[in-house]
Amino acid sequence: MNYTNILDERTDCILYQVSPGPSEHGTGWIGGNAPDFFDDQADLIHEGNQKYHFYLSLVHPFKPKSMISIFIPEDYEEYLENNIYPNCSIKVIEHPISTESVKDMFTNPGLIKHAISDGEISNDEKSMDQSFLIKLGGNPRLIQNKDYYFTKLNGSFSESQTMWLHS
């Protein structure tokens, strides 16, 4: 896989689809139970009075022995109040490959489980006319193109690039 075309040049991207049913034939799942890696780690996910629901897990596209899992606040108001970088209440955690847990301690009762397909590499320009659940790399297709969503992120990115170039 050519990471440069996906992440640096952004000429390609990886698209993931979703379908109802078990996740055994895909690369992850949305809804359902969290990976069993989190069975004994409630303290890692929950913070004080803030509880979290499992959202999705996906095999890391560049590290096949790792997964990425996303947790969102149970409290929707908390999520809305903290939805812009650097104040994001969403948790994204990289961890070893894990199967879905039988425990439902993080399960979101309002989210029906679906399988996430294996990612397919696509030309970024063509992806703008395609439907998908997740797009990795390429150029973003923004739902709301408001400066305040990405101003601080761009500033942080520029600072980290400058630090990296000078080290």
Rosetta blueprint (number, residue, H / E / L):
1 M L
2 N L
3 Y H
4 T H
5 N H
6 I H
7 L H
8 D H
9 E L
10 R L
11 T L
12 D E
13 C E
14 I E
15 L E
16 Y E
17 Q L
18 V E
19 S E
20 P E
21 G L
22 P L
23 S L
24 E L
25 H L
26 G L
27 T L
28 G E
29 W E
30 I E
31 G L
32 G L
33 N L
34 A L
35 P E
36 D H
37 F H
38 F H
39 D L
40 D L
41 Q L
42 A H
43 D H
44 L H
45 I H
46 H L
47 E E
48 G L
49 N L
50 Q E
51 K L
52 Y E
53 H E
54 F E
55 Y E
56 L E
57 S E
58 L E
59 V E
60 H L
61 P L
62 F L
63 K L
64 P L
65 K L
66 S E
67 M E
68 I E
69 S E
70 I E
71 F E
72 I E
73 P E
74 E L
75 D L
76 Y H
77 E H
78 E H
79 Y H
80 L H
81 E H
82 N L
83 N E
84 I E
85 Y L
86 P L
87 N E
88 C E
89 S L
90 I L
91 K E
92 V E
93 I E
94 E E
95 H E
96 P E
97 I L
98 S L
99 T L
100 E E
101 S L
102 V L
103 K L
104 D L
105 M L
106 F L
107 T L
108 N L
109 P L
110 G L
111 L L
112 I L
113 K L
114 H E
115 A E
116 I E
117 S L
118 D L
119 G L
120 E E
121 I E
122 S E
123 N E
124 D H
125 E H
126 K H
127 S H
128 M L
129 D L
130 Q L
131 S L
132 F L
133 L L
134 I E
135 K E
136 L E
137 G E
138 G L
139 N L
140 P L
141 R L
142 L L
143 I L
144 Q L
145 N L
146 K L
147 D H
148 Y H
149 Y H
150 F H
151 T H
152 K H
153 L H
154 N H
155 G H
156 S H
157 F H
158 S H
159 E H
160 S H
161 Q H
162 T H
163 M H
164 W H
165 L H
166 H H
167 S L
